[in-house]
Amino acid sequence: MSTSSVSKGCFVFKPSAKKKKTLSLEDHFSHGCESAESSEKRFKLCQDLWDKIKSDTEVLQDDLNRKILDSLLDFTRKCSSTRQLSDWASQMRASEIPTAALVLGVNVPDHDMTFQSLSELLQQSVTPHVASVQAKECGALKHLMKRVLERLMGTDVTVDDEEEEEAEQTSTPLHKSVHCSLSTLCDWYKTKTKKSNTPGKKRSSPSRDDPQQPPVVIIFKDLEAFNPKVLQDFILICSRYIERLPLMFIFGIATSPSTIQHMLPHSVSSLLCIELFQSLSCTQHLATVIDQLILTHHFPFKLNAKVLQVLMSIFLYHDFSVRNFIKGLQLALLEHFHSQPLSVLCCKKKDALLNVMQLSHSDLERIRNLPSFKRYVEKQEPQEQVNLSKDDTHLKEVCQKLIKGLHKYHKNYYPVLRCLHTLTSSLPRYPLGKQVRELHLICLEKNVWENEDYQTAMKLLRMLAKDELVALLQRCVEILQPVKSKKMKNAFLQLTDLLTKFKQLDTVAAEPPPCVEEPIISPVRNLQKKTDLFQLQKTLLEMNESRRAKKLSPFEVLRNEALEFLDNLVKSHLSPPESHTLNEVCYYTSSATVRRHLNATPRTSIQAALNSPYYYLQNDRLKTVDGSVSNSAPDICIAYKLHLECGRLINLYDWLEAYATVVSAAEGNNPDSDNYGKVEEVKHARFIRAVSELEFLGFIKSTKQKTDHVARLTWGGC
């Protein structure tokens, strides 16, 4: 492409018509995916489960917040109708602004979903005039006023004269900017309410559900982060316009309601008519999410104990965010389907059985190499072992049976888990945990009946009174009743019979147990014989046990029978998943991957980047064999490598000379020349910048011991 012209000019050459191909989600998933031939099917299964997680959590969020949101809606309706009634002044002073203090807890990442649902509900059923603001965008009063007006009026707002002149030059006729003041908002609101009243129609009573003057709701999402001075001034200004503008505030509080008293003096807080609302705790929210997404056989994807423990630790010790917990679950889901070719069987039973028959020979070889399948083969007869190793058709038939068994295991596991949690969650000191997730973690790691805490729990259950034990058994019956499984139906019938027998104890008088006494050898006769101390102790113990021996009452016999039945139920269905064949298909086990992505260590990443810049920059000149840093590396990498060779105190001049020598070698200068390793102004400036960056990252700091030295903050060295 060329052009000729007498005079100089600027010529534009449009690019060719070839458009850059945009990669779809499936293409990103298939990139680097093992067993690419099944990647399309695995991507579809992963996407379906991802969508299910998203939809189910949204429904859960709405259900859990329904009570608090309904209370807030009732509050806004009540304040709106009260204002329009004639007794407005008698119920609250005209200068008071109705305010809802919504305590949401410290799980700040989850607050956005709550406020989004609240805004949508308010706009649907109470008022179209809702504005949400955050502290990070309202550093000054003018910014707060600007954001509120823009989101209520839907137009550009100017703050001062300079911005007004600039806005007049840039604004279009369709988007005309307005002045930033509450009087402007009052005029706009008055115009809006006049338009909403249809002419020629009788004005209905203002106390109806459809008010003529809907309130103007302002939501402060993160009250603690706001500048108290800005908030005070805004409230004082709003109180002057409360008679002309039906304002209403909603404060989002993460810590405590006392925050309002700490941020606002009495002269300002007295202008607010505050009502407190408490949301559901994040731990209760998490328990519901785990119950609906993890502790259910309807969701085929599972987490092993270590991965679940990582997600729980991040939740309990970092952010208390259910939203981040769900993101971690989605990350594990994506990693499982991306890295495990056999995850094509992680789906509903009907689809999994069909996918088994479509497995390729390479997939069947992967099944043969699974640890759980190897243990299964070792238990079979020699001829069966040969068939499983050689015959692909026979292996597919066996895999279908194993997949059915795995689904039956999950179908029976969770009801029995909930029954055991029901029995043990009310015991003193909670031997098997207070939450069902704690018991689930114990069952995932090993046989729960081999745990000492389980034996302690069974002993405590044998000490329960009749009414307490009957109530717990009744709750177990309610858990087992809706389960559609043969074994669970049989367990349900047996528990029902035991409950019937317990109830019959109240109506049928128990016959007195026959007094059958074993002949007791006279202690005097035994003691008259010549004996040693050991024989004497043995005789006395036998006498004591024989006196204490008595027949159990009907309640005790029935109680032991019920607990023995539950113990057998636990031993039959609560074995850990590793003991079941093909568990690798459904269970994700890479806890290190989840921890690396969700609980990052920035200092380790920075040190890795400074030591090996090639893996980040992908420049062939930076490749090294022995782990050293190339002299062509960025200045900060060279300075970092040189500082590792120093002691606790680093001489800046020596460091500079070493840096200049390395850079001269990178530039290809002759080592025998006079300018080799000479500190020039450009090199000096580059070195100062590299040292400043290392100081900013926390590797060195200035010291008062020596003026021309810096102190090293990393380990190692002389």
Number of C-alpha atoms within 10 A of each C-alpha: 3 5 5 7 6 5 5 7 8 5 8 6 8 6 7 6 6 6 7 6 6 7 9 9 10 14 14 10 20 19 11 11 18 14 15 15 12 18 22 15 15 27 20 14 19 25 17 13 20 17 13 14 19 15 12 15 19 13 11 16 18 16 11 17 18 15 13 17 23 13 13 22 17 13 16 25 22 13 20 26 21 17 22 18 12 10 10 14 13 8 9 16 12 16 18 22 25 23 23 21 21 23 19 22 20 17 20 17 13 19 19 11 14 17 18 12 15 22 21 14 17 20 13 10 12 22 21 17 18 22 19 17 17 17 17 10 11 20 14 15 15 17 15 18 17 19 19 24 23 18 17 19 18 10 14 18 23 21 15 11 10 9 12 18 12 11 17 14 9 12 14 10 8 7 11 13 18 19 17 22 16 17 13 14 20 16 12 14 22 14 11 13 12 12 10 10 13 9 9 6 7 8 10 10 12 17 17 10 13 15 17 19 21 21 23 20 26 21 22 23 23 17 23 19 14 19 16 16 12 16 20 18 13 16 18 15 12 20 19 14 18 17 14 12 21 21 22 23 22 22 22 23 26 19 14 14 17 9 13 18 11 11 18 16 12 11 10 17 18 13 19 20 16 18 13 12 17 13 16 14 15 18 15 11 17 19 14 17 20 17 14 17 20 19 21 17 20 15 18 19 24 26 20 21 21 17 23 24 16 19 21 17 13 18 20 12 8 11 17 23 23 22 19 18 22 19 16 22 23 18 16 24 21 18 18 26 28 22 14 18 22 23 24 25 22 26 22 15 18 10 12 18 20 12 18 21 15 11 17 13 10 11 17 18 14 14 20 17 11 16 15 18 20 15 13 15 18 11 10 12 10 10 9 15 15 12 14 20 15 12 11 17 13 13 19 19 14 14 21 18 12 18 22 15 15 19 16 17 18 19 20 22 24 22 23 23 20 19 21 23 22 19 21 24 18 13 18 9 11 14 19 24 19 16 13 20 20 13 20 22 18 16 20 19 15 17 15 22 17 10 13 11 15 17 14 13 20 19 12 14 18 14 11 13 11 13 11 12 19 18 13 16 22 14 15 24 19 12 18 24 17 12 16 11 14 11 16 21 15 12 20 20 15 15 20 17 12 19 19 12 15 20 14 12 13 9 8 9 8 12 8 8 11 8 8 8 10 9 7 10 12 9 12 8 8 13 13 8 8 8 10 8 8 8 11 14 10 11 15 14 11 13 14 11 10 15 12 9 10 13 12 10 13 16 15 14 11 17 22 14 13 19 17 13 15 21 15 11 20 19 14 13 19 24 19 19 24 16 13 17 21 25 21 23 24 25 22 24 18 15 18 13 14 20 16 10 11 17 14 11 11 9 11 10 11 13 14 13 15 21 19 20 20 18 13 10 11 10 12 9 11 18 18 12 7 6 9 13 22 21 19 17 22 16 21 19 22 23 23 19 17 16 24 16 12 16 15 17 20 19 16 16 11 12 18 20 17 18 24 21 17 19 22 20 15 13 11 9 14 12 12 7 8 8 12 18 21 15 18 11 9 9 19 16 12 17 23 17 14 19 24 15 15 18 17 11 12 13 17 22 17 14 13 9 10 12 10 13 19 20 19 22 13 13 10 11 11 9
